[in-house]
Amino acid sequence: MDEFHRQREILTPEDLEGLDVDIVGAGSLGGAILLCISKMGFGIRNRITISDFDRCEAHNLATQWFRQSHVILEQAKVDALAETVAWICDREIVTVHGRFTGAEERPVGPVVILAVDSLEERRRIWERLKCRDDVQLVVDARMGAEVLEIYCVDLDEDSFDSYERSLEDDGEEYQEPCTRRAILYTVLGGASFVGSLLRAYTMGENFSRHLVFDFRNFFVQVGGALAPADQITPR
């Protein structure tokens, strides 16, 4: 079956050869990103690894990617996600039920996607990731209620200054603690933006290093410019 016939001129699994991805966090954003990129063709000619130490809980059912049966069994989120991905698109992923530190002895990346809950955890992971030789691109996806924020750092090309400023205590402008409030359309929008950014990176195209989208007021901020979404021309 030519599964990717309709996206052949946009992205193919052949384009993704060897571009392994580590997703850190199997919650709302991490799970949605995993499902999105798996359907895009990741995981066929490259490896996807997802890490999380948490288990399925009922209060996350509305925005996360498991069923009530997973909650009853107190299943690890990564294992529930692996089942979901296998069912939806016959993709096999690598799961790690444990806390990702950035100092793993195994190969990591070259693409690492951070979808964790706290600024402190981002800082801790980043301090190790930026020193690794096997990591090329870090994508940090954050959300709070109806606002999404994404940072991208190309470790081969970019200065780290702007991203590291966002990791300061007063830099978490859009993220509510532990994603206290969440709704699915913000989650799905985040997965879509990350999928698009990864496609651009894979194809050697320009992509925004910082993007904010407010789903309530329909405003987008790209690279410091704030404007209604219909007035934005992507860089």
Secondary structure per residue as TSV (DSSP state, phi and psi in degrees):
chain	resnum	aa	ss	phi	psi
A	1	M	-	360.0	136.3
A	2	D	-	-88.8	80.7
A	3	E	T	-60.9	-29.3
A	4	F	T	-109.5	24.8
A	5	H	G	-54.0	-44.7
A	6	R	G	-75.2	-15.5
A	7	Q	G	-112.6	13.7
A	8	R	T	-54.3	-37.8
A	9	E	T	-86.8	1.5
A	10	I	T	-109.7	-50.8
A	11	L	-	-164.5	139.2
A	12	T	-	-129.6	160.3
A	13	P	G	-58.4	-30.0
A	14	E	G	-63.1	-35.0
A	15	D	G	-64.6	-23.6
A	16	L	G	-96.1	7.1
A	17	E	T	-49.6	118.3
A	18	G	T	78.0	-0.5
A	19	L	-	-87.4	76.3
A	20	D	-	-70.0	147.8
A	21	V	E	-127.0	132.0
A	22	D	E	-108.4	124.2
A	23	I	E	-106.4	125.2
A	24	V	E	-106.0	109.0
A	25	G	-	111.0	122.1
A	26	A	-	-111.6	27.5
A	27	G	S	-85.0	-145.5
A	28	S	H	-57.4	-61.4
A	29	L	H	-68.5	-44.9
A	30	G	H	-60.1	-43.4
A	31	G	H	-66.2	-43.1
A	32	A	H	-64.9	-40.4
A	33	I	H	-63.6	-43.1
A	34	L	H	-58.1	-47.7
A	35	L	H	-64.4	-41.7
A	36	C	H	-61.9	-51.4
A	37	I	H	-72.7	-27.7
A	38	S	H	-64.9	-43.5
A	39	K	H	-67.6	-25.2
A	40	M	H	-75.5	-16.0
A	41	G	T	120.6	-3.6
A	42	F	T	-68.0	149.4
A	43	G	T	93.5	1.5
A	44	I	T	-100.5	-54.6
A	45	R	S	-109.3	9.6
A	46	N	S	-144.4	174.5
A	47	R	-	-108.4	137.5
A	48	I	E	-112.7	127.0
A	49	T	E	-119.6	133.0
A	50	I	E	-123.4	133.9
A	51	S	E	-121.5	136.5
A	52	D	E	-167.0	145.1
A	53	F	-	-98.1	-5.7
A	54	D	-	-89.5	165.8
A	55	R	B	-118.5	163.5
A	56	C	-	-69.5	132.6
A	57	E	-	-132.6	149.7
A	58	A	G	-61.6	-35.5
A	59	H	G	-69.4	-8.7
A	60	N	G	-100.9	1.7
A	61	L	T	-61.0	-32.6
A	62	A	T	-70.3	-24.9
A	63	T	T	-125.6	-4.1
A	64	Q	S	-114.7	174.5
A	65	W	S	-110.7	56.1
A	66	F	-	-145.7	172.0
A	67	R	-	-109.5	171.8
A	68	Q	H	-59.8	-34.3
A	69	S	H	-63.1	-33.4
A	70	H	H	-67.1	-35.8
A	71	V	H	-67.2	-45.9
A	72	I	H	-58.3	-39.5
A	73	L	T	-84.3	-2.5
A	74	E	T	52.2	45.3
A	75	Q	-	-73.3	148.6
A	76	A	B	-62.1	138.8
A	77	K	H	-58.2	-39.6
A	78	V	H	-65.2	-35.5
A	79	D	H	-72.0	-39.2
A	80	A	H	-62.7	-40.8
A	81	L	H	-65.2	-40.3
A	82	A	H	-60.4	-40.4
A	83	E	H	-61.9	-44.1
A	84	T	H	-64.1	-44.6
A	85	V	H	-64.7	-42.0
A	86	A	H	-62.5	-37.7
A	87	W	H	-71.9	-40.7
A	88	I	H	-78.4	-40.5
A	89	C	H	-141.6	20.8
A	90	D	-	51.4	40.7
A	91	R	-	-108.1	139.4
A	92	E	-	-103.1	127.6
A	93	I	-	-118.7	160.6
A	94	V	E	-94.5	129.2
A	95	T	E	-113.6	142.2
A	96	V	E	-128.1	109.0
A	97	H	E	-89.0	88.2
A	98	G	S	176.1	173.4
A	99	R	-	-83.1	127.4
A	100	F	-	-79.2	132.2
A	101	T	-	-110.7	-22.9
A	102	G	S	92.3	-10.6
A	103	A	-	-109.3	21.4
A	104	E	-	-57.7	144.5
A	105	E	S	-76.2	-24.6
A	106	R	S	-72.1	162.4
A	107	P	-	-60.3	140.7
A	108	V	-	-125.9	139.2
A	109	G	-	73.4	-154.9
A	110	P	S	-74.8	-11.7
A	111	V	E	-105.1	129.1
A	112	V	E	-122.5	127.6
A	113	I	E	-112.0	119.8
A	114	L	E	-95.2	120.8
A	115	A	-	-134.0	57.6
A	116	V	-	-104.5	168.9
A	117	D	S	-87.1	-28.1
A	118	S	-	-122.3	152.5
A	119	L	H	-65.8	-38.6
A	120	E	H	-60.0	-41.9
A	121	E	H	-68.0	-37.7
A	122	R	H	-60.0	-46.8
A	123	R	H	-58.6	-46.5
A	124	R	H	-61.0	-45.5
A	125	I	H	-68.3	-43.2
A	126	W	H	-60.9	-41.0
A	127	E	H	-57.7	-29.6
A	128	R	H	-89.0	-40.6
A	129	L	H	-60.8	-40.3
A	130	K	T	-68.7	-12.9
A	131	C	T	-98.1	-2.5
A	132	R	-	-85.5	147.1
A	133	D	S	-85.8	-17.0
A	134	D	S	-96.0	-1.3
A	135	V	-	-103.1	127.7
A	136	Q	-	-111.0	-38.3
A	137	L	E	-132.9	129.0
A	138	V	E	-114.6	126.0
A	139	V	E	-115.3	120.6
A	140	D	E	-111.2	110.2
A	141	A	E	-104.9	127.3
A	142	R	E	-129.5	150.8
A	143	M	E	-151.6	153.9
A	144	G	E	-148.9	113.4
A	145	A	B	56.7	-105.0
A	146	E	T	-110.8	15.9
A	147	V	E	-119.1	132.1
A	148	L	E	-115.6	140.9
A	149	E	E	-136.9	135.2
A	150	I	E	-131.9	130.7
A	151	Y	E	-113.0	141.0
A	152	C	E	-125.1	136.6
A	153	V	E	-130.1	116.9
A	154	D	E	-89.1	107.4
A	155	L	T	-67.2	-17.2
A	156	D	T	-85.7	-19.8
A	157	E	T	-126.2	-32.9
A	158	D	-	-92.8	151.4
A	159	S	-	-72.4	149.2
A	160	F	S	-91.8	-4.9
A	161	D	H	-58.5	-50.7
A	162	S	H	-62.2	-44.0
A	163	Y	H	-66.8	-41.6
A	164	E	H	-67.3	-30.5
A	165	R	H	-63.3	-33.5
A	166	S	H	-70.2	-14.5
A	167	L	T	-93.0	0.1
A	168	E	S	-73.7	164.7
A	169	D	G	-58.3	-33.8
A	170	D	G	-94.4	11.4
A	171	G	G	-94.7	-6.6
A	172	E	-	-90.1	64.6
A	173	E	S	-67.8	-34.9
A	174	Y	S	-106.5	-10.5
A	175	Q	-	-97.2	127.1
A	176	E	-	-86.0	149.8
A	177	P	G	-53.9	126.4
A	178	C	G	53.5	33.6
A	179	T	G	42.0	56.6
A	180	R	-	-55.8	-38.7
A	181	R	S	-118.7	139.8
A	182	A	B	-156.7	153.6
A	183	I	-	-146.4	151.0
A	184	L	H	-65.3	-32.5
A	185	Y	H	-67.3	-29.1
A	186	T	H	-67.3	-41.1
A	187	V	H	-61.2	-49.2
A	188	L	H	-65.9	-37.2
A	189	G	H	-62.5	-40.2
A	190	G	H	-61.8	-43.6
A	191	A	H	-62.3	-39.7
A	192	S	H	-63.9	-45.2
A	193	F	H	-63.7	-42.8
A	194	V	H	-64.2	-42.8
A	195	G	H	-57.8	-43.1
A	196	S	H	-65.6	-41.4
A	197	L	H	-63.8	-40.0
A	198	L	H	-66.7	-37.4
A	199	R	H	-61.9	-46.4
A	200	A	H	-61.3	-43.2
A	201	Y	H	-62.1	-45.5
A	202	T	H	-59.8	-39.8
A	203	M	T	-88.8	5.3
A	204	G	T	72.1	26.3
A	205	E	-	-97.8	163.5
A	206	N	-	-68.7	148.0
A	207	F	-	-149.6	153.6
A	208	S	-	-70.1	139.2
A	209	R	S	-88.5	-14.9
A	210	H	E	-149.9	126.4
A	211	L	E	-140.3	135.7
A	212	V	E	-127.7	134.6
A	213	F	E	-132.5	127.5
A	214	D	E	-100.7	107.1
A	215	F	T	-76.2	-14.9
A	216	R	T	-81.3	-43.8
A	217	N	T	-104.0	-1.5
A	218	F	T	57.5	47.0
A	219	F	E	-115.0	142.7
A	220	V	E	-125.7	143.6
A	221	Q	E	-123.5	123.0
A	222	V	E	-126.3	120.2
A	223	G	T	57.5	34.1
A	224	G	T	97.2	-13.0
A	225	A	E	-94.4	130.4
A	226	L	E	-112.1	128.1
A	227	A	E	-162.1	160.2
A	228	P	E	-56.5	148.3
A	229	A	G	-57.1	-32.9
A	230	D	G	-77.9	-2.3
A	231	Q	G	-106.6	3.2
A	232	I	-	-91.3	129.8
A	233	T	-	-108.1	113.0
A	234	P	-	-58.4	145.2
A	235	R	-	-81.8	360.0
